[in-house]
Amino acid sequence: MSRDKGENELPGDVAQVLRTGPFHRALSEAIRFRGLSLSRLRAHLASQGIAIGQSTLSYWQRGLRHPEMPRAVDTVHALEQVLRLQRDSLVVLIGPRRRPTDEARGRATFAELTDTWHATTALLSEFDAYPESRCNRDLEVLSVLDTVHIGTDGELARISARTVVRARTFGVDRFIAVHQADPGSDVSATELVALDGCRIGRVRRQLTSSGVVFELLFDHRLAEGETHVFAFTTYGGASGDSPGYLRTLREPVHAYLLQLVFEAVRLPVRCTRRLRRRENGEPLDSETLLCGANGVVNAYFAGVGPGVAGVDIEWD
């Protein structure tokens, strides 16, 4: 009869990650070594009087959420017992308690932030990314640079976006983007062009909502913790004086820079940098920006999200 794998028989790689962390890797390696599915692990915990959702266990082992201490200490101790680990071997890897605001930020949805995106984001179901909380959940957005060109007639002519992300798990190979044009725009004429670090995958358009959802496929699968830079441009589809540009930030972003480039001799009367909690909410922050003789306006946002960041344009 074979012997059970006891706590002193852990292989070197599992023992090492239990000593050094991080918590989610240690938990994942211990679960893998014991050969337990999450449903079986949850059942073992339930037999000890510990109620926890299978989705929560999945988030913990993937690093998408973190046990909140001290509330979760009994659950983590129970995990140690079920996985036959030394007591406190997982608890010591949890570290200080995260601020509640950090937890809340990770749960924001497009529906909570916007009023006009509902029909467009329904297209995410075709990418296995609906509800919105599943969209790009394995990627952390570090920084975004949007360069928005305003054409000769005041229309939004093209948007070039350069994004830096970091993989939360191994194997991430794509980013799903949502482009919401101004109401009445012809998104059937919107053209998507990959610049570097990606190529265009599937594209879905919804004429009634003036929205487009599309995949940006990376040139390789990312390792856990790997950073990746990719860029693309969106052309056409808009007409008339643009009221401005907004980016919806579902999760926190370390740095967001928005540049407006006015290509016409005619310049706007006023440009105002605004940060809102939701699309039509009162501004949390507002600043009048200078449009120089070169026709460029810069709006910088540090450590923002979830929320809606952008620049409002006023014409004569």
Long-range contacts (C-beta under 8 A, 24 or more apart in sequence): 4-84, 5-33, 5-34, 5-84, 6-84, 7-84, 7-85, 7-86, 18-85, 18-89, 18-90, 18-93, 21-93, 22-63, 22-93, 23-60, 23-63, 23-66, 23-67, 23-90, 23-93, 23-94, 23-95, 24-60, 24-61, 24-62, 24-63, 24-66, 25-63, 25-224, 26-89, 26-90, 26-93, 27-60, 27-61, 27-79, 27-90, 28-61, 28-62, 30-83, 30-85, 30-90, 31-61, 31-83, 34-83, 34-84, 36-82, 36-83, 41-79, 41-82, 41-83, 44-82, 45-75, 45-78, 45-79, 45-82, 48-78, 48-81, 48-82, 50-74, 50-75, 50-78, 62-138, 62-168, 62-169, 63-168, 63-169, 64-106, 64-137, 64-138, 64-168, 65-103, 65-106, 66-94, 66-98, 67-94, 68-97, 68-98, 68-103, 69-94, 69-96, 69-97, 70-97, 102-252, 105-251, 105-252, 105-305, 105-306, 106-251, 107-133, 108-250, 108-251, 108-305, 108-306, 109-133, 109-250, 110-178, 110-248, 110-250, 112-278, 112-306, 113-248, 113-249, 113-250, 113-277, 113-278, 113-279, 113-306, 113-307, 113-308, 114-180, 114-248, 114-278, 114-279, 114-308, 115-278, 115-279, 115-280, 116-180, 116-183, 116-209, 116-279, 117-178, 117-180, 117-209, 117-211, 117-248, 118-209, 119-206, 119-208, 119-209, 119-211, 120-178, 120-180, 120-206, 120-209, 120-210, 120-211, 120-212, 120-213, 121-178, 121-211, 121-213, 122-206, 123-204, 123-206, 123-211, 123-213, 124-176, 124-178, 124-213, 126-202, 126-204, 126-213, 127-176, 127-202, 127-204, 127-213, 127-215, 129-176, 132-250, 135-176, 135-250, 136-175, 136-176, 137-168, 138-167, 138-168, 138-169, 138-172, 139-165, 139-166, 139-167, 139-168, 139-172, 139-175, 140-165, 140-166, 140-167, 140-168, 140-251, 141-165, 141-251, 141-253, 141-254, 142-166, 142-227, 142-253, 142-254, 142-255, 143-253, 143-254, 143-255, 143-256, 143-257, 144-247, 144-253, 144-255, 144-256, 144-257, 145-257, 145-259, 146-245, 146-247, 146-256, 146-257, 146-258, 146-259, 147-259, 147-261, 148-245, 148-258, 148-259, 148-260, 148-261, 149-261, 149-263, 150-242, 150-260, 150-261, 150-262, 150-263, 150-264, 150-313, 151-263, 151-264, 152-263, 152-264, 153-239, 153-240, 153-241, 153-264, 154-240, 154-241, 154-242, 154-264, 154-266, 154-315, 155-238, 155-239, 155-240, 155-241, 155-242, 156-181, 156-182, 156-238, 156-242, 156-245, 157-235, 157-236, 157-238, 157-263, 158-233, 158-234, 158-235, 158-236, 159-233, 159-234, 159-245, 160-195, 160-231, 160-232, 160-233, 161-231, 161-232, 161-233, 161-234, 162-195, 162-229, 162-230, 162-231, 163-229, 163-230, 163-231, 164-227, 164-228, 164-229, 165-227, 165-228, 165-230, 166-225, 166-226, 166-227, 166-228, 167-222, 167-223, 167-224, 167-225, 167-226, 167-227, 167-228, 168-224, 169-224, 170-221, 170-222, 170-223, 170-224, 171-221, 171-222, 172-218, 172-221, 172-222, 173-217, 173-218, 173-220, 173-221, 173-222, 174-201, 174-215, 174-216, 174-217, 174-218, 175-215, 175-216, 175-218, 175-230, 176-213, 176-214, 176-215, 176-216, 177-213, 177-214, 177-215, 177-216, 177-232, 178-211, 178-212, 178-213, 178-248, 179-211, 179-212, 179-213, 179-214, 179-234, 180-209, 180-210, 180-211, 180-248, 181-210, 181-211, 181-212, 181-237, 181-238, 182-210, 182-238, 182-240, 182-242, 182-243, 183-210, 184-210, 184-239, 185-210, 185-237, 185-238, 185-239, 186-237, 186-239, 187-211, 187-212, 187-237, 188-237, 189-236, 189-237, 190-234, 190-235, 190-236, 190-237, 191-234, 191-235, 191-236, 192-232, 192-233, 192-234, 192-235, 193-232, 193-233, 193-234, 193-235, 194-230, 194-231, 194-232, 195-230, 195-231, 195-232, 195-233, 196-229, 196-230, 196-231, 197-228, 197-229, 197-230, 197-231, 198-230, 198-231, 198-232, 200-232, 210-237, 241-313, 241-315, 242-313, 243-312, 243-313, 244-271, 244-310, 244-311, 244-312, 244-313, 245-310, 245-311, 246-279, 246-308, 246-309, 246-310, 247-308, 247-309, 247-310, 248-279, 248-308, 249-304, 249-305, 249-306, 249-307, 249-308, 249-309, 250-305, 250-306, 251-305, 251-306, 252-303, 252-304, 252-305, 252-306, 253-301, 253-303, 253-304, 253-305, 254-302, 254-303, 255-300, 255-301, 255-302, 255-303, 256-300, 256-301, 256-302, 256-304, 256-309, 257-298, 257-299, 257-300, 257-301, 258-298, 258-299, 258-300, 258-301, 258-309, 258-310, 258-311, 259-296, 259-297, 259-298, 259-299, 260-291, 260-296, 260-297, 260-298, 260-299, 260-311, 260-313, 261-295, 261-296, 262-291, 262-295, 262-296, 262-297, 263-295, 264-295, 267-291, 267-295, 268-313, 268-314, 268-315, 269-314, 269-315, 269-316, 270-313, 270-314, 271-297, 271-311, 271-312, 271-313, 271-314, 272-311, 272-312, 272-314, 273-299, 273-310, 273-311, 274-309, 274-310, 274-311, 274-312, 275-301, 275-304, 275-307, 275-308, 275-309, 276-307, 276-308, 276-309, 277-306, 277-307, 277-308, 278-307, 278-308, 279-308, 281-308
